[in-house]
Amino acid sequence: MQRESLILISNYSNDSNPTEFAYTSKQKGAGYQHNNDGSHLVVYQFDEFKGTVKIQATLELHPGESDWFDVPETILGGDSSAISSANSSYTFWGKFIWIRAAYQLEQGTIVQIRYQI
């Protein structure tokens, strides 16, 4: 089966309220694809990044804001003293219907968050 790759966010460096999380639009997860094995891959690319990023998922077909939960394996940052320019990738498993990225940017740039199922 061919994997599908999507860019959730690209070249983001301005945040008017760095204490609040912002969210990307939802994208189809492995559970939306009936013949998928449940594997997901997320790749983070940063430039002088300080903040928090994570993937959120839902099992609901038509989710409301309270239907999303954090995927623990994908949380990066949160340490107010950490600054990163590194790339990081995480593989996680689940038959999630939708996924999205949540991000809170204090400084720097989120060069890209790429998602692959």
SVG drawing of the C-alpha trace seen along z (x, -y; Angstrom):
<svg xmlns="http://www.w3.org/2000/svg" viewBox="-20 -39 39 43">
<polyline fill="none" stroke="black" stroke-width="0.4" points="0.0,0.0 1.3,-3.4 1.7,-5.9 0.1,-9.3 2.2,-12.3 0.6,-15.7 2.1,-18.9 0.1,-20.0 1.8,-23.4 4.7,-25.1 6.9,-28.1 5.0,-29.3 6.8,-31.9 4.2,-34.4 2.0,-33.7 0.0,-36.5 -0.8,-34.6 2.0,-32.1 0.2,-30.8 -2.7,-29.3 -2.6,-26.3 -3.5,-26.7 -4.6,-23.8 -4.2,-22.8 -7.1,-21.5 -8.0,-17.9 -6.6,-15.3 -7.8,-11.7 -6.2,-9.2 -5.5,-5.5 -8.9,-4.6 -10.5,-6.5 -8.7,-4.2 -10.3,-0.8 -7.3,1.2 -4.6,-0.6 -2.5,1.1 -2.9,-1.8 0.6,-3.2 1.2,-7.0 4.4,-9.0 4.9,-12.6 8.1,-14.6 8.8,-18.0 11.3,-20.5 12.2,-23.6 14.4,-26.6 15.3,-28.1 11.9,-26.7 10.8,-27.2 7.3,-26.1 5.2,-22.9 3.9,-20.8 1.9,-17.6 -0.4,-15.5 -4.0,-15.1 -6.4,-12.4 -10.0,-11.5 -12.2,-8.4 -15.2,-10.4 -16.3,-10.8 -17.7,-14.3 -15.6,-15.6 -16.3,-18.5 -13.5,-20.3 -13.9,-18.0 -13.5,-14.8 -9.7,-15.3 -6.9,-13.8 -3.1,-14.1 -1.1,-11.3 1.6,-10.9 4.4,-9.7 4.2,-12.9 4.6,-15.6 7.7,-17.7 8.8,-20.8 7.1,-22.3 10.4,-23.0 10.5,-26.8 14.3,-26.8 14.6,-24.5 15.3,-25.8 15.6,-23.4 16.6,-23.5 16.6,-19.8 14.3,-17.5 12.4,-14.8 10.2,-12.0 7.7,-9.8 5.8,-6.7 2.5,-6.0 -0.2,-3.4 -4.0,-3.5 -7.1,-3.5 -7.7,-7.2 -10.3,-8.7 -8.9,-12.2 -5.6,-13.8 -4.4,-17.4 -1.3,-19.2 -1.6,-21.4 1.2,-24.0 2.1,-26.7 5.0,-28.8 7.0,-31.1 9.8,-31.9 11.4,-30.7 9.9,-28.9 8.0,-25.7 9.6,-25.0 7.2,-22.1 5.1,-19.4 4.6,-16.5 2.2,-13.7 2.2,-10.3 -0.2,-7.4"/>
</svg>
